[in-house]
Amino acid sequence: MRSLLSSIGIPGLILILVIALIIFGPSKLPEIGRAFGNTLKEFKKATNDLISHDKEENTNSEEKNKLVALEKSEKTGN
C-alpha cells in the first residue's frame, strides 16, 4: 500500500480526491473515508491475527519436536 501511495504522489492524490468529491459530493466523503478506514483497520487486524496464529503454531510445533526428541533420548539412555 505504501509503494502505491508513493508512486501516485501528492498531485495524483489531490486529483483522486477532487474526482471523488465531484462523484460523491461533500456530504458523502466523510462517510466513505470512515468506511475505508474501518476496512483497512479490519484487514490489518485479520492479517496480524493470521501472523500471530502462524507464529503460535510454529512455537507449538517446535516444543512438540523438542519433547519427542527428549523422550527418544530418555528411552535410548535407559
Steps between C-alpha positions, in 0.01 A plus 500: 500500500781736586672450164173573320457830681861599445472433128181708472649808666327806639359630167349160422349476846346846466356403162345185648347702785356759258347227284353333810360835610335551161357147485379458859451857619629662817241341731600141415880537513534474881280190500704342222825590679378338823393187314837481325685551830292230671568262212875558526488456879311168467742380232800588715346326802426185299852499360653538846277222633615267222865584563471447875310174447772378263772593751308320775473186287873510424580540870272209592654286229852578620406417859344172390813409303717574805281281720515214251878532477526508879282188532711319240821593675359381836396166347839441340678612818321243720 
